[in-house]
Amino acid sequence: MKKQYIIPIFVPHLGCPNECTFCNQRKISGQLKNVTEKDVRDTIEYYLSSFKEKDIYKEVAFFGGSFTAIDEELQEKLLSVAYEYVKDKKIDGIRVSTRPDYIDRKVLKRLKKYKVKTIELGVQSTNNYILQKCKRGHTFEDVKKASKLIRWKGFTLGHQMMVGLPESTKLDELNTARDLAKLKPKIVRIYPVLVIRGTELEKEYKEGKYEPITVEQAVERCKELCYFFGKKKINVIRVGLQNTDTICNPNNEGSEVVAGPYHETFRQLVESAMYYDMVVEKIKKFNTKVKEVEIRVNPQTVNNVVGYKRQNIEKLKEFYDVDVIVKQDIKYPVEKIDVVVTKEYKDFLEEDEKELTMKK
């Protein structure tokens, strides 16, 4: 399977009819000016020149969350530039992200004309009360209609959802995942809510009306959602916002993040938590008190097994009194791990007894 590379083009707020309480796309994307045809061409050329590998899948992505809501003439201008590269076989496809209430047959006909392959819908939640609370301007019914139409017309369907929205609970988010799975998307993105400067949510946060979830809570919620989507064979292609000069540690100069579960390696935290669960489950299946184990993994997986700053290794020692040896083996499949007991607790006690005897 070819490696996939995205050429991102941000078209923030231009077509968005609403100002969601949590959103400031210009600051989230770092794109402060309107996008032109020249910008699209320059961006594509820049990325194509930077790709060192030849046999890769390259896709232009129009991000910003409301692409099909911008002026139709501008849509066509921007798409036509990307389409030139598709026709010349310099890129393999185009994707757009947009709102569910700006999808209809006419819109999809236009996207088909320019060989758009994937459409991602900014759903955020399927709970209509929460959508209204966040001033999204659409309902779950809009999501269902748009999703069915997108799949019926032969596009790849993607969904984007958020955790930690105002008044949203862990159960609400799991229900959103269940609702989305029924609509059969191929891909999903999961974003924990960050309080961004200049948003209504910042005002609510400073007034004490909104309390963001912690990094630990966000990791736990996203982990459960990844488990769920994994069981449904739905690919989670992103967890957490992309790090930029403005979406970074709130303590950094120039950061637009005021509060919330920001972490520079958020996805790794989630995946590490999943691997930790996997290791613990395997250890618990041993019919013995384990003192030391050897975990055999592919080198590409080792960071997630060890955990951010060796957190998984330390937790196994703290909570289960288990020492860990990590053995890397390139022959192992990337997602597979084996846990082998190298020392039982009784062996450890026997060693202690021998040492005491020798000292006597």
Secondary structure, DSSP 8 states (H G I E B T S, - for coil): --EEEEEEEE--STT-S---TT--HHHHH---S---HHHHHHHHHHHHHH---SSEEEEEEEESS-GGGS-HHHHHHHHHHHHHHHHTTSS-EEEEEE-GGG--HHHHHHHHHTTEEEEEEEEE-S-HHHHHHTT----HHHHHHHHHHHHHTT-EEEEEEEES-TT--HHHHHHHHHHHHHT--SEEEEEE--EETTSHHHHHHHTTS-----HHHHHHHHHHHHHHHHHTT-EEEEES----SSSS-TTSTT--EEESS--TTHHHHHHHHHHHHHHHHHHHHSSS-EEEEEEEE-TTTHHHHH-GGGHHHHHHHHHH--EEEEEE-TTS-TT-EEEEEEEEHHHHHHHHHHHHHHH-
